[in-house]
């Protein structure tokens, strides 16, 4: 197994500073996101979306890229308007049953007597 020289020196430096505990696997996720959307902007996007605005209109009004607005809505699970009630603006909670057809109810009404041979 070959390891680049820079990586080997990086590992050696870590080992000298922290010992063997610091040589364990690390996440590659960044510690901070300098270009992440500010929370006040996210609140504005969500507020306009609650008023049933389309993402391209939200982006134009707030001066944001449409892709950023779509990413915010997807991350906050607000990307589909059909999941929200148009009057109360609240998320519609669908029910799920353990067995399929658990709540099926059929009304049967006898309309009249059908004579032999059809009506």
N, CA, C and O of each residue as an XYZ file, in Angstrom:
476
protein
N       0.850     -1.173      0.000
C       0.000      0.000      0.000
C       0.894      1.234      0.000
O       1.783      1.377      0.840
N       0.644      2.112     -0.948
C       1.448      3.334     -1.009
C       0.621      4.514     -0.516
O      -0.564      4.643     -0.824
N       1.271      5.354      0.244
C       0.631      6.540      0.817
C       1.431      7.744      0.354
O       2.660      7.730      0.414
N       0.746      8.792     -0.109
C       1.479      9.994     -0.512
C       2.314     10.550      0.647
O       1.931     10.455      1.813
N       3.443     11.121      0.299
C       4.367     11.646      1.300
C       3.697     12.697      2.188
O       3.898     12.711      3.402
N       2.897     13.579      1.573
C       2.231     14.635      2.349
C       1.289     14.028      3.384
O       1.207     14.519      4.510
N       0.576     12.960      3.010
C      -0.343     12.316      3.937
C       0.418     11.654      5.078
O       0.000     11.729      6.234
N       1.523     11.013      4.758
C       2.328     10.368      5.802
C       2.853     11.397      6.805
O       2.834     11.151      8.011
N       3.318     12.543      6.316
C       3.803     13.581      7.226
C       2.657     14.179      8.057
O       2.844     14.532      9.222
N       1.486     14.286      7.452
C       0.318     14.781      8.188
C      -0.020     13.822      9.335
O      -0.297     14.257     10.452
N       0.004     12.517      9.051
C      -0.271     11.519     10.082
C       0.797     11.547     11.170
O       0.485     11.411     12.353
N       2.060     11.722     10.770
C       3.153     11.773     11.744
C       2.986     12.979     12.669
O       3.197     12.876     13.878
N       2.606     14.122     12.092
C       2.394     15.324     12.891
C       1.249     15.119     13.890
O       1.355     15.517     15.050
N       0.151     14.493     13.431
C      -0.968     14.206     14.330
C      -0.546     13.275     15.460
O      -0.924     13.471     16.615
N       0.230     12.273     15.118
C       0.660     11.297     16.119
C       1.553     11.955     17.167
O       1.457     11.638     18.353
N       2.425     12.877     16.733
C       3.307     13.581     17.667
C       2.520     14.499     18.604
O       2.884     14.657     19.769
N       1.451     15.098     18.101
C       0.676     16.041     18.909
C      -0.303     15.318     19.837
O      -0.353     15.614     21.030
N      -1.078     14.375     19.301
C      -2.172     13.775     20.050
C      -1.939     12.322     20.454
O      -2.565     11.843     21.399
N      -1.076     11.633     19.777
C      -0.877     10.206     20.057
C      -1.720      9.344     19.136
O      -2.220      9.819     18.117
N      -1.877      8.084     19.492
C      -2.573      7.150     18.610
C      -4.083      7.419     18.535
O      -4.724      7.035     17.557
N      -4.649      8.061     19.539
C      -6.084      8.329     19.529
C      -6.467      9.257     18.373
O      -7.587      9.178     17.868
N      -5.555     10.130     17.951
C      -5.857     11.094     16.902
C      -5.719     10.493     15.507
O      -6.052     11.150     14.521
N      -5.237      9.263     15.410
C      -5.068      8.640     14.101
C      -6.294      7.864     13.638
O      -6.275      7.268     12.561
N      -7.352      7.863     14.428
C      -8.576      7.172     14.026
C      -9.255      7.918     12.880
O      -8.958      9.082     12.610
N     -10.173      7.220     12.214
C     -10.858      7.804     11.067
C     -11.613      9.070     11.467
O     -12.188      9.160     12.552
N     -11.591     10.036     10.566
C     -12.291     11.296     10.785
C     -13.318     11.506      9.689
O     -13.215     10.927      8.608
N     -14.299     12.330      9.971
C     -15.275     12.677      8.953
C     -14.684     13.717      8.019
O     -13.851     14.528      8.422
N     -15.119     13.687      6.775
C     -14.630     14.673      5.809
C     -15.579     15.870      5.706
O     -15.375     16.762      4.882
N     -16.607     15.884      6.540
C     -17.558     16.986      6.542
C     -16.899     18.251      7.083
O     -16.187     18.194      8.086
N     -17.126     19.386      6.435
C     -16.513     20.625      6.924
C     -17.046     21.021      8.299
O     -18.187     20.719      8.649
N     -16.198     21.704      9.073
C     -16.597     22.138     10.410
C     -17.556     23.324     10.353
O     -18.400     23.470     11.237
N     -17.445     24.162      9.346
C     -18.361     25.285      9.169
C     -18.585     25.509      7.677
O     -17.785     25.092      6.840
N     -19.686     26.171      7.370
C     -20.068     26.442      6.001
C     -20.090     27.960      5.795
O     -21.073     28.608      6.154
N     -19.052     28.529      5.239
C     -19.003     29.988      5.127
C     -20.053     30.571      4.178
O     -20.424     31.736      4.319
N     -20.534     29.786      3.221
C     -21.511     30.299      2.262
C     -22.910     29.749      2.514
O     -23.760     29.790      1.624
N     -23.152     29.242      3.698
C     -24.464     28.697      4.040
C     -25.466     29.838      4.172
O     -25.113     30.931      4.615
N     -26.699     29.589      3.791
C     -27.734     30.620      3.850
C     -28.037     30.986      5.300
O     -28.203     30.111      6.150
N     -28.108     32.281      5.572
C     -28.367     32.750      6.929
C     -29.765     32.357      7.385
O     -30.683     32.289      6.567
N     -29.941     32.096      8.683
C     -31.260     31.681      9.195
C     -32.366     32.696      8.941
O     -33.516     32.306      8.739
N     -32.050     33.989      8.946
C     -33.096     34.989      8.694
C     -33.617     34.877      7.261
O     -34.809     35.070      7.021
N     -32.735     34.569      6.311
C     -33.165     34.378      4.922
C     -34.000     33.114      4.788
O     -34.989     33.091      4.055
N     -33.599     32.058      5.498
C     -34.362     30.811      5.464
C     -35.770     31.053      6.001
O     -36.741     30.545      5.441
N     -35.888     31.824      7.083
C     -37.207     32.148      7.645
C     -38.059     32.936      6.656
O     -39.267     32.719      6.561
N     -37.423     33.856      5.917
C     -38.159     34.621      4.915
C     -38.672     33.714      3.802
O     -39.815     33.844      3.364
N     -37.813     32.788      3.342
C     -38.210     31.854      2.285
C     -39.382     31.000      2.757
O     -40.354     30.819      2.024
N     -39.295     30.478      3.971
C     -40.364     29.618      4.490
C     -41.652     30.397      4.716
O     -42.742     29.860      4.520
N     -41.541     31.655      5.124
C     -42.726     32.480      5.311
C     -43.445     32.748      3.998
O     -44.673     32.688      3.935
N     -42.682     33.042      2.950
C     -43.303     33.266      1.645
C     -43.869     31.973      1.066
O     -44.892     31.987      0.382
N     -43.208     30.871      1.340
C     -43.713     29.593      0.847
C     -45.023     29.230      1.544
O     -45.903     28.614      0.942
N     -45.146     29.610      2.803
C     -46.380     29.342      3.534
C     -47.552     30.117      2.928
O     -48.710     29.716      3.052
N     -47.232     31.225      2.275
C     -48.259     31.995      1.572
C     -48.486     31.460      0.164
O     -49.163     32.094     -0.645
N     -47.911     30.272     -0.129
C     -48.080     29.546     -1.380
C     -47.401     30.228     -2.562
O     -47.906     30.159     -3.682
N     -46.272     30.882     -2.335
C     -45.492     31.471     -3.412
C     -44.649     30.400     -4.070
O     -44.208     29.456     -3.413
N     -44.422     30.543     -5.374
C     -43.577     29.617     -6.109
C     -42.108     29.950     -5.848
O     -41.774     31.101     -5.566
N     -41.231     28.949     -5.942
C     -39.812     29.181     -5.649
C     -39.152     30.235     -6.541
O     -38.316     31.004     -6.065
N     -39.513     30.284     -7.828
C     -38.878     31.287     -8.686
C     -39.303     32.703     -8.301
O     -38.518     33.642     -8.433
N     -40.527     32.860     -7.830
C     -40.993     34.178     -7.381
C     -40.317     34.571     -6.065
O     -39.952     35.730     -5.870
N     -40.154     33.591     -5.161
C     -39.459     33.855     -3.889
C     -38.027     34.301     -4.166
O     -37.538     35.261     -3.570
N     -37.360     33.591     -5.078
C     -35.980     33.943     -5.413
C     -35.872     35.340     -5.991
O     -34.941     36.076     -5.666
N     -36.822     35.715     -6.853
C     -36.778     37.045     -7.470
C     -36.998     38.143     -6.431
O     -36.326     39.174     -6.471
N     -37.925     37.933     -5.509
C     -38.235     38.955     -4.506
C     -37.095     39.101     -3.501
O     -36.742     40.218     -3.122
N     -36.518     37.977     -3.067
C     -35.468     38.029     -2.049
C     -34.059     38.186     -2.629
O     -33.089     38.310     -1.881
N     -33.948     38.181     -3.952
C     -32.634     38.331     -4.574
C     -31.755     37.103     -4.392
O     -30.542     37.217     -4.216
N     -32.367     35.944     -4.434
C     -31.632     34.688     -4.264
C     -31.760     33.865     -5.539
O     -32.686     34.057     -6.326
N     -30.829     32.957     -5.728
C     -30.921     32.050     -6.864
C     -32.053     31.060     -6.638
O     -32.324     30.650     -5.509
N     -32.712     30.682     -7.733
C     -33.802     29.710     -7.620
C     -33.305     28.396     -7.039
O     -34.006     27.756     -6.256
N     -32.102     27.993     -7.418
C     -31.555     26.727     -6.917
C     -31.382     26.766     -5.404
O     -31.579     25.755     -4.731
N     -31.015     27.925     -4.865
C     -30.880     28.064     -3.417
C     -32.239     27.948     -2.738
O     -32.374     27.297     -1.702
N     -33.244     28.586     -3.333
C     -34.595     28.517     -2.763
C     -35.091     27.076     -2.788
O     -35.651     26.594     -1.803
N     -34.887     26.381     -3.916
C     -35.306     24.989     -4.007
C     -34.572     24.131     -2.981
O     -35.174     23.244     -2.375
N     -33.274     24.383     -2.780
C     -32.500     23.604     -1.801
C     -33.021     23.832     -0.382
O     -33.115     22.888      0.403
N     -33.358     25.074     -0.052
C     -33.902     25.379      1.276
C     -35.231     24.667      1.471
O     -35.463     24.052      2.512
N     -36.102     24.748      0.477
C     -37.423     24.121      0.590
C     -37.311     22.607      0.690
O     -38.066     21.975      1.429
N     -36.383     22.027     -0.041
C     -36.196     20.579      0.029
C     -35.650     20.172      1.391
O     -36.093     19.180      1.971
N     -34.682     20.942      1.903
C     -34.088     20.637      3.204
C     -35.116     20.752      4.325
O     -35.078     19.979      5.283
N     -36.029     21.707      4.214
C     -37.055     21.918      5.239
C     -38.334     21.124      4.968
O     -39.313     21.251      5.703
N     -38.323     20.303      3.911
C     -39.451     19.450      3.547
C     -40.703     20.269      3.246
O     -41.807     19.902      3.648
N     -40.522     21.379      2.537
C     -41.633     22.245      2.133
C     -41.687     22.390      0.617
O     -42.231     23.373      0.113
N     -41.134     21.432     -0.115
C     -40.998     21.590     -1.553
C     -42.272     21.275     -2.324
O     -42.373     21.652     -3.492
N     -43.244     20.604     -1.727
C     -44.466     20.243     -2.441
C     -45.670     20.965     -1.832
O     -45.991     20.773     -0.660
N     -46.327     21.791     -2.635
C     -47.493     22.523     -2.137
C     -48.676     21.605     -1.897
O     -49.537     21.920     -1.075
N     -48.741     20.478     -2.590
C     -49.886     19.580     -2.422
C     -49.920     18.966     -1.023
O     -50.947     18.432     -0.603
N     -48.791     19.041     -0.296
C     -48.740     18.496      1.057
C     -49.270     19.479      2.105
O     -49.274     19.167      3.296
N     -49.717     20.663      1.672
C     -50.182     21.681      2.611
C     -51.620     22.071      2.306
O     -52.014     22.166      1.144
N     -52.395     22.295      3.352
C     -53.770     22.728      3.208
C     -53.778     24.175      2.734
O     -53.047     25.011      3.265
N     -54.611     24.470      1.726
C     -54.606     25.815      1.158
C     -55.236     26.849      2.091
O     -54.913     28.033      1.999
N     -56.125     26.423      2.984
C     -56.777     27.387      3.875
C     -55.990     27.618      5.158
O     -55.707     28.760      5.521
N     -55.642     26.545      5.837
C     -54.955     26.706      7.121
C     -53.447     26.844      6.972
O     -52.770     27.219      7.929
N     -52.903     26.548      5.787
C     -51.458     26.647      5.495
C     -50.632     25.666      6.328
O     -49.415     25.808      6.442
N     -51.308     24.665      6.913
C     -50.581     23.675      7.706
C     -50.356     22.414      6.894
O     -51.075     22.134      5.935
N     -49.350     21.665      7.296
C     -49.010     20.431      6.606
C     -50.119     19.398      6.810
O     -50.607     19.207      7.924
N     -50.503     18.744      5.734
C     -51.517     17.699      5.804
C     -50.849     16.426      6.286
O     -49.871     15.968      5.696
N     -51.377     15.856      7.353
C     -50.817     14.616      7.879
C     -51.662     13.459      7.378
O     -52.820     13.309      7.768
N     -51.091     12.663      6.535
C     -51.782     11.493      5.991
C     -51.728     10.369      7.018
O     -50.767     10.255      7.779
N     -52.755      9.554      7.033
C     -52.763      8.445      7.975
C     -52.195      7.197      7.290
O     -52.265      7.045      6.070
N     -51.652      6.342      8.088
C     -51.140      5.070      7.602
C     -51.725      3.974      8.467
O     -51.873      4.139      9.678
N     -52.053      2.870      7.854
C     -52.640      1.745      8.561
C     -51.675      0.575      8.538
O     -50.848      0.452      7.635
N     -51.789     -0.286      9.544
C     -50.931     -1.471      9.612
C     -51.278     -2.450      8.501
O     -50.392     -3.077      7.920
N     -52.582     -2.582      8.204
C     -53.024     -3.488      7.142
C     -53.620     -2.667      6.007
O     -54.366     -1.723      6.267
N     -53.315     -2.999      4.760
C     -53.948     -2.294      3.644
C     -55.457     -2.502      3.667
O     -55.924     -3.617      3.898
N     -56.210     -1.461      3.434
C     -57.667     -1.554      3.408
C     -58.299     -1.624      4.775
O     -59.454     -2.034      4.892
N     -57.582     -1.239      5.816
C     -58.104     -1.337      7.174
C     -59.270     -0.405      7.455
O     -60.050     -0.652      8.374
N     -59.401      0.660      6.680
C     -60.480      1.618      6.914
C     -61.504      1.663      5.787
O     -62.258      2.630      5.681
N     -61.542      0.640      4.947
C     -62.501      0.646      3.841
C     -63.908      0.419      4.384
O     -64.144     -0.476      5.195
N     -64.829      1.247      3.918
C     -66.226      1.127      4.326
C     -67.067      1.240      3.061
O     -66.931      2.200      2.301
N     -67.914      0.282      2.843
C     -68.750      0.276      1.649
C     -70.210      0.290      2.081
O     -70.643     -0.554      2.866
N     -70.969      1.262      1.560
C     -72.410      1.317      1.795
C     -73.113      0.568      0.667
O     -72.847      0.812     -0.510
N     -74.001     -0.332      1.029
C     -74.756     -1.099      0.043
C     -76.232     -0.817      0.275
O     -76.735     -0.965      1.389
N     -76.912     -0.416     -0.769
C     -78.329     -0.104     -0.655
C     -79.079     -0.856     -1.756
O     -78.692     -0.824     -2.924
N     -80.124     -1.510     -1.370
C     -80.929     -2.238     -2.334
C     -81.837     -1.230     -3.037
O     -82.642     -0.567     -2.383
N     -81.720     -1.108     -4.338
C     -82.489     -0.117     -5.084
C     -83.886     -0.615     -5.444
O     -84.813      0.185     -5.566
N     -84.040     -1.863     -5.606
C     -85.353     -2.410     -5.981
C     -85.187     -3.822     -6.481
O     -84.075     -4.326     -6.637
N     -86.297     -4.437     -6.725
C     -86.246     -5.816     -7.197
C     -86.090     -5.817     -8.703
O     -86.855     -5.170     -9.417
N     -85.088     -6.551     -9.187
C     -84.872     -6.669    -10.613
C     -85.586     -7.941    -11.092
O     -85.319     -9.033    -10.592
N     -86.467     -7.795    -12.036
C     -87.193     -8.968    -12.510
C     -86.274     -9.930    -13.248
O     -85.227     -9.527    -13.756
N     -86.663    -11.204    -13.310
C     -85.858    -12.166    -14.047
C     -85.715    -11.722    -15.513
O     -86.677    -11.292    -16.149
N     -84.514    -11.839    -16.009
C     -84.251    -11.435    -17.392
C     -83.785     -9.998    -17.511
O     -83.569     -9.513    -18.622
N     -83.629     -9.319    -16.416
C     -83.112     -7.944    -16.471
C     -84.187     -6.908    -16.242
O     -85.364     -7.238    -16.097
N     -83.778     -5.654    -16.211
C     -84.709     -4.584    -15.903
C     -85.233     -3.878    -17.091
O     -86.031     -2.950    -16.956
